[in-house]
């Protein structure tokens, strides 16, 4: 007789990293200081792994909006949107999101992951879904739930996408899915070329703007605005946990599509709705995005300082100018050694191991936010260079010489 729980074992690499005291995950943050630093294991360290790019999670207006909604409407809604869980606050947020992005309508859900899962009804068995190989796991799960055949094109390889589109039955529905700003590597999709292919092949274009909403573009609409193609996006998914500094998500697009998803998206239909505190915080953040463009300018200036400094220290980086910077290490154990040494230097970053990245491509993901100062960016640079010198050559700095 087989025990169904027999499979529930930690991966061997997790046990190995734990025994070596290199396990980089689930490290609790005890306190956030609001100045780009946090308390971890009794030490105040520089937070260099946050997606709170505009530093709005600690903004007084955002916190007060959340507190006020909590007092007025309670800690939770105890119901799904379709039944008793819709608040007037949800509808106000949806209307502002739709106007801000230039879409007809929006549907607010409880998490960003759910926003992508809510797309599943669009992916039917008579459709074909084309997804960038770096697309977020939630988009791939949505494809599986919807039942569409899934074609994965090489990352940002528009020629490969074009070959796939040309090879498939033109009678099938076609949907192209990509991230605007990719969450792990920080680069942007080639939206102009992808939009051109979508038009040529009658495909619908869906863009996950989790990391670029609020950060990119003249007004903060995201990668679509930055690349001059916001109006070519058919459906846009959003996450509030990055630039909006709270939790939640949304799907924005034509009113007909959003209305269809409201009645067919099981991820939203059968889940408790977004708490009032998070909805109010997201609404306050959205308004600050519009009113304080200097936050975008500040974090992008920090990104340039970080990227230029890393290049000056001999690091090889993929092209881009966003505040998320991948430092490729290669081997997962070496990556965890690098992460641990960084923490010893007073920097908390992110270790990205397979399956989050391809085998042999483990990396350290660092990011800067509007809360950081130039001195903190320089401190991050010094820590990265010090650790790289200590560990020797890595994929992202092949010329390094180990310090003994």
C-alpha positions as CSV (number, residue, x, y, z in Angstrom):
1,X,0.0,0.0,0.0
2,X,1.4,3.4,-1.0
3,X,1.2,6.3,1.4
4,X,0.0,9.4,-0.5
5,X,2.1,11.6,1.7
6,X,5.3,9.6,1.0
7,X,6.2,12.3,-1.7
8,X,6.3,15.0,0.9
9,X,10.0,15.3,1.4
10,X,12.2,18.3,1.2
11,X,14.3,18.4,-2.0
12,X,17.8,17.1,-1.3
13,X,19.3,20.5,-2.2
14,X,17.2,22.1,0.6
15,X,18.5,19.7,3.2
16,X,22.0,20.2,1.9
17,X,21.8,24.0,2.1
18,X,20.3,23.7,5.6
19,X,23.1,21.5,6.9
20,X,25.6,23.9,5.4
21,X,23.8,26.9,7.1
22,X,23.2,28.4,3.7
23,X,19.4,28.1,3.4
24,X,18.3,31.6,2.2
25,X,14.5,31.3,2.4
26,X,11.9,32.1,5.0
27,X,14.1,34.5,7.0
28,X,11.7,36.5,9.1
29,X,11.8,40.3,9.2
30,X,11.1,41.5,12.7
31,X,10.8,45.2,11.9
32,X,10.7,47.6,9.0
33,X,12.2,51.1,9.6
34,X,10.9,52.9,6.6
35,X,14.3,54.1,5.5
36,X,15.3,51.1,3.3
37,X,16.5,49.0,6.2
38,X,14.9,46.1,8.2
39,X,15.6,44.1,11.3
40,X,16.7,40.5,10.6
41,X,18.0,38.1,13.2
42,X,18.6,40.9,15.6
43,X,20.6,43.0,13.1
44,X,19.6,46.1,11.2
45,X,20.4,45.4,7.5
46,X,19.9,47.1,4.2
47,X,16.8,45.8,2.4
48,X,18.0,45.1,-1.2
49,X,15.3,42.6,-2.2
50,X,12.0,44.6,-1.9
51,X,9.6,45.1,-4.7
52,X,8.2,48.2,-3.0
53,X,9.9,50.3,-5.6
54,X,8.2,53.6,-4.8
55,X,8.5,53.0,-1.1
56,X,4.7,53.5,-0.6
57,X,4.2,50.7,1.9
58,X,5.5,53.1,4.6
59,X,3.9,56.3,3.2
60,X,1.8,58.0,5.9
61,X,-1.1,58.6,3.6
62,X,-1.2,54.9,2.5
63,X,-1.0,53.7,6.1
64,X,-3.7,56.1,7.3
65,X,-6.0,55.1,4.5
66,X,-5.6,51.5,5.4
67,X,-6.1,52.2,9.1
68,X,-9.2,54.3,8.4
69,X,-10.8,51.6,6.2
70,X,-10.0,48.9,8.8
71,X,-11.8,50.9,11.5
72,X,-14.8,51.7,9.3
73,X,-15.2,48.4,7.5
74,X,-13.5,45.8,9.6
75,X,-10.6,43.4,9.1
76,X,-12.3,41.2,6.4
77,X,-15.4,40.9,4.2
78,X,-16.3,37.3,4.9
79,X,-17.6,36.7,1.4
80,X,-16.7,36.6,-2.2
81,X,-17.2,39.5,-4.6
82,X,-20.1,37.9,-6.3
83,X,-22.1,37.5,-3.1
84,X,-21.7,39.8,-0.1
85,X,-18.0,40.7,-0.4
86,X,-18.1,43.7,-2.8
87,X,-17.5,47.0,-1.2
88,X,-18.1,50.4,-2.7
89,X,-14.4,50.9,-2.1
90,X,-13.6,48.1,-4.5
91,X,-15.7,49.7,-7.2
92,X,-14.0,53.1,-6.6
93,X,-10.6,51.5,-6.9
94,X,-11.7,49.6,-10.1
95,X,-12.9,52.9,-11.7
96,X,-9.7,54.7,-10.9
97,X,-7.5,51.9,-12.1
98,X,-9.4,51.6,-15.4
99,X,-9.2,55.4,-16.0
100,X,-5.5,55.5,-15.1
101,X,-4.6,52.7,-17.5
102,X,-6.9,53.7,-20.3
103,X,-9.1,50.6,-20.1
104,X,-12.9,50.4,-20.1
105,X,-13.1,48.4,-16.9
106,X,-11.2,46.6,-14.1
107,X,-11.9,43.8,-11.7
108,X,-10.2,43.9,-8.3
109,X,-9.2,40.5,-6.7
110,X,-7.5,39.5,-3.5
111,X,-3.9,38.8,-4.8
112,X,-1.8,39.4,-7.9
113,X,-1.5,35.6,-8.3
114,X,-5.3,35.4,-8.5
115,X,-5.4,38.2,-11.0
116,X,-3.5,36.0,-13.4
117,X,-5.4,32.8,-12.5
118,X,-8.6,34.8,-13.2
119,X,-7.6,34.8,-16.9
120,X,-8.2,31.0,-17.2
121,X,-11.7,31.4,-18.8
122,X,-10.0,33.2,-21.7
123,X,-7.9,30.2,-22.5
124,X,-10.2,27.7,-24.0
125,X,-9.4,24.4,-25.7
126,X,-10.0,25.9,-29.2
127,X,-7.4,28.6,-28.4
128,X,-3.6,28.6,-28.5
129,X,-1.7,30.4,-25.8
130,X,1.9,31.7,-26.6
131,X,3.8,32.6,-23.5
132,X,7.3,34.0,-22.9
133,X,9.5,31.3,-21.2
134,X,10.1,33.8,-18.4
135,X,6.4,34.5,-17.8
136,X,5.3,34.2,-14.2
137,X,4.2,30.9,-12.8
138,X,0.7,32.2,-12.2
139,X,0.3,32.8,-15.9
140,X,1.3,29.2,-16.7
141,X,-1.1,27.9,-14.1
142,X,-3.9,29.9,-15.7
143,X,-3.1,28.3,-19.0
144,X,-3.4,24.8,-17.4
145,X,-6.7,25.7,-15.7
146,X,-8.1,27.0,-19.0
147,X,-7.1,24.1,-21.1
148,X,-5.4,25.9,-24.0
149,X,-2.5,24.3,-25.7
150,X,0.5,26.2,-24.4
151,X,3.5,27.3,-26.6
152,X,6.5,28.8,-24.8
153,X,8.6,31.0,-27.0
154,X,12.2,31.8,-26.1
155,X,12.6,34.7,-23.8
156,X,12.1,38.0,-25.7
157,X,12.7,36.1,-29.0
158,X,10.1,37.7,-31.2
159,X,11.3,35.7,-34.3
160,X,10.6,32.5,-32.4
161,X,7.1,33.7,-31.5
162,X,6.5,34.6,-35.1
163,X,7.5,31.1,-36.3
164,X,5.0,29.6,-33.8
165,X,2.2,31.9,-34.9
166,X,2.8,31.1,-38.5
167,X,2.9,27.3,-37.9
168,X,-0.5,27.0,-36.1
169,X,-4.0,26.7,-37.5
170,X,-5.2,30.2,-38.2
171,X,-8.8,29.1,-37.3
172,X,-7.7,28.7,-33.6
173,X,-8.0,31.6,-31.2
174,X,-4.6,33.1,-30.4
175,X,-3.5,34.8,-27.2
176,X,0.0,36.1,-26.5
177,X,1.0,36.5,-22.8
178,X,4.1,38.3,-21.5
179,X,5.2,40.3,-18.6
180,X,5.9,44.0,-19.1
181,X,8.9,44.1,-16.8
182,X,10.1,40.6,-16.0
183,X,10.1,39.9,-12.3
184,X,13.4,38.0,-12.0
185,X,15.7,39.7,-14.6
186,X,14.2,43.2,-14.6
187,X,14.3,43.5,-18.4
188,X,11.3,44.6,-20.5
189,X,9.4,42.7,-23.1
190,X,9.8,43.7,-26.7
191,X,6.2,45.0,-26.8
192,X,6.4,46.9,-30.1
193,X,7.4,43.8,-32.0
194,X,5.0,41.5,-30.1
195,X,2.1,43.9,-30.7
196,X,3.0,43.9,-34.4
197,X,2.8,40.1,-34.5
198,X,-0.5,40.1,-32.6
199,X,-2.0,42.5,-35.1
200,X,-0.7,40.5,-38.1
201,X,-2.0,37.2,-36.8
202,X,-5.2,38.3,-35.2
203,X,-4.0,37.5,-31.7
204,X,-5.0,39.0,-28.4
205,X,-2.3,40.5,-26.3
206,X,-2.2,40.1,-22.5
207,X,0.5,41.8,-20.4
208,X,1.2,41.2,-16.7
209,X,2.2,44.6,-15.4
210,X,2.9,43.4,-11.8
211,X,6.4,45.0,-11.6
212,X,6.0,48.0,-14.0
213,X,2.7,49.5,-12.9
214,X,3.5,52.8,-11.2
215,X,7.2,52.5,-12.1
216,X,7.5,53.0,-15.8
217,X,6.1,55.4,-18.3
218,X,5.6,59.1,-18.2
219,X,2.5,58.7,-15.9
220,X,3.3,55.3,-14.4
221,X,1.0,53.2,-16.6
222,X,3.8,50.7,-17.0
223,X,5.9,49.1,-19.7
224,X,3.2,49.7,-22.3
225,X,3.4,53.4,-21.8
226,X,7.2,53.4,-21.6
227,X,7.4,51.6,-24.9
228,X,4.6,53.6,-26.6
229,X,2.2,50.7,-26.9
230,X,-0.2,51.0,-24.0
231,X,-3.1,51.2,-26.4
232,X,-2.2,47.8,-28.0
233,X,-2.7,45.8,-24.8
234,X,-6.0,44.0,-24.8
235,X,-5.9,42.8,-21.2
236,X,-3.6,44.0,-18.4
237,X,-3.1,42.2,-15.1
238,X,-1.9,44.1,-12.0
239,X,-0.4,43.4,-8.6
240,X,-0.7,45.9,-5.7
241,X,2.2,44.3,-3.8
242,X,4.9,46.1,-5.7
243,X,4.6,49.8,-6.5
244,X,1.3,50.2,-4.7
245,X,2.8,48.9,-1.4
246,X,0.0,46.6,-0.3
247,X,-1.7,43.3,-1.2
248,X,-4.2,42.7,-4.0
249,X,-4.5,42.5,-7.7
250,X,-6.7,43.4,-10.7
251,X,-7.5,42.6,-14.3
252,X,-8.2,45.5,-16.6
253,X,-9.5,45.6,-20.2
254,X,-12.6,45.9,-22.3
255,X,-15.9,46.0,-20.3
256,X,-17.2,43.0,-22.1
257,X,-14.1,40.9,-21.1
258,X,-14.1,42.1,-17.5
259,X,-17.9,41.4,-17.2
260,X,-17.3,37.8,-18.6
261,X,-14.5,37.2,-16.1
262,X,-16.7,38.5,-13.2
263,X,-19.0,35.6,-13.9
264,X,-16.6,32.9,-15.1
265,X,-13.3,33.4,-13.2
266,X,-13.4,30.7,-10.5
267,X,-10.2,32.1,-8.8
268,X,-12.3,35.3,-8.0
269,X,-15.8,33.8,-7.7
270,X,-14.8,31.3,-5.0
271,X,-12.4,33.5,-2.9
272,X,-13.0,36.0,-0.2
273,X,-12.7,39.5,-1.4
274,X,-9.8,42.0,-0.8
275,X,-10.0,43.5,2.7
276,X,-11.0,47.1,2.9
277,X,-7.6,48.1,4.4
278,X,-5.7,46.8,1.4
279,X,-8.2,48.3,-1.1
280,X,-8.0,51.7,0.6
281,X,-4.2,51.5,0.7
282,X,-4.0,50.7,-3.0
283,X,-6.3,53.6,-3.8
284,X,-4.2,56.0,-1.8
285,X,-1.0,54.6,-3.5
286,X,-2.5,55.0,-7.0
287,X,-3.2,58.6,-6.3
288,X,0.3,59.2,-5.0
289,X,1.7,57.6,-8.2
290,X,-0.1,60.3,-10.1
291,X,0.8,63.1,-7.8
292,X,4.4,62.4,-7.0
293,X,6.3,61.4,-10.2
294,X,9.6,62.3,-8.4
295,X,9.4,58.9,-6.7
296,X,9.7,57.2,-10.1
297,X,12.6,59.5,-11.0
298,X,14.4,58.8,-7.8
299,X,14.3,55.1,-7.9
300,X,15.3,55.0,-11.6
301,X,18.3,57.3,-10.8
302,X,19.2,54.8,-8.0
303,X,18.9,52.0,-10.6
304,X,21.3,53.8,-13.0
305,X,23.8,54.4,-10.1
306,X,23.6,50.7,-9.1
307,X,24.0,49.4,-12.7
308,X,26.8,51.8,-13.6
309,X,28.6,50.9,-10.3
310,X,28.3,47.2,-10.9
311,X,29.7,47.5,-14.4
312,X,32.6,49.5,-13.0
313,X,33.2,46.6,-10.6
314,X,33.4,44.2,-13.5
315,X,29.9,42.7,-13.3
316,X,28.2,41.7,-16.5
317,X,24.6,42.6,-16.5
318,X,21.8,42.1,-19.0
319,X,20.7,45.4,-20.7
320,X,18.1,47.5,-19.0
321,X,17.6,50.4,-16.7
322,X,15.1,49.1,-14.1
323,X,15.7,48.9,-10.4
324,X,15.6,45.1,-10.4
325,X,19.1,43.8,-11.2
326,X,20.1,40.1,-11.6
327,X,23.6,39.0,-10.7
328,X,24.1,35.6,-12.3
329,X,26.0,33.1,-10.1
330,X,25.4,29.8,-11.9
331,X,25.7,27.0,-9.3
332,X,23.0,27.1,-6.6
333,X,25.3,26.3,-3.6
334,X,27.6,29.1,-4.7
335,X,24.6,31.4,-5.1
336,X,23.6,30.6,-1.5
337,X,27.1,31.2,-0.3
338,X,27.0,34.6,-2.0
339,X,23.6,35.4,-0.4
340,X,24.8,34.4,3.1
341,X,28.0,36.4,2.7
342,X,25.9,39.4,1.6
343,X,23.7,39.1,4.7
344,X,26.9,39.0,6.8
345,X,27.9,42.3,5.1
346,X,24.5,43.7,6.2
347,X,22.5,43.3,3.0
348,X,19.3,41.3,2.6
349,X,18.9,40.3,-1.1
350,X,17.1,37.5,-3.0
351,X,18.5,34.1,-3.9
352,X,16.8,32.8,-7.1
353,X,17.3,29.1,-7.6
354,X,15.6,26.5,-9.9
355,X,12.8,26.2,-10.7
356,X,12.4,30.0,-10.4
357,X,15.3,30.2,-12.9
358,X,16.7,27.6,-15.4
359,X,19.1,25.0,-14.2
360,X,22.7,26.3,-13.9
361,X,21.4,29.9,-13.9
362,X,21.0,30.6,-10.2
363,X,21.3,34.3,-9.4
364,X,21.1,37.0,-6.8
365,X,18.4,39.5,-7.4
366,X,19.0,42.9,-5.9
367,X,16.7,45.9,-6.1
368,X,16.7,49.5,-5.0
369,X,13.7,51.7,-4.0
370,X,12.8,55.3,-3.6
371,X,13.4,54.9,0.1
372,X,17.2,54.4,-0.4
373,X,19.8,57.1,-0.4
374,X,22.8,57.4,-2.7
375,X,24.9,56.4,0.3
376,X,22.9,53.2,0.7
377,X,23.2,52.4,-3.0
378,X,27.0,52.8,-2.7
379,X,26.9,50.6,0.4
380,X,25.1,47.9,-1.6
381,X,27.7,48.2,-4.3
382,X,30.6,47.9,-1.9
383,X,29.0,44.8,-0.3
384,X,28.4,43.1,-3.7
385,X,32.0,43.8,-4.8
386,X,33.4,42.6,-1.4
387,X,31.5,39.3,-1.6
388,X,32.4,38.8,-5.2
389,X,36.1,39.3,-4.4
390,X,35.9,36.9,-1.6
391,X,34.1,34.1,-3.6
392,X,36.0,34.5,-6.8
393,X,34.7,34.1,-10.4
394,X,31.0,33.8,-10.9
395,X,28.9,33.8,-14.1
396,X,28.1,37.5,-13.8
397,X,31.7,38.4,-13.0
398,X,34.0,35.9,-14.7
399,X,37.2,37.9,-14.3
400,X,37.1,38.1,-10.5
401,X,40.1,36.8,-8.5
402,X,39.2,35.2,-5.1
403,X,40.6,37.1,-2.1
404,X,42.6,34.9,0.3
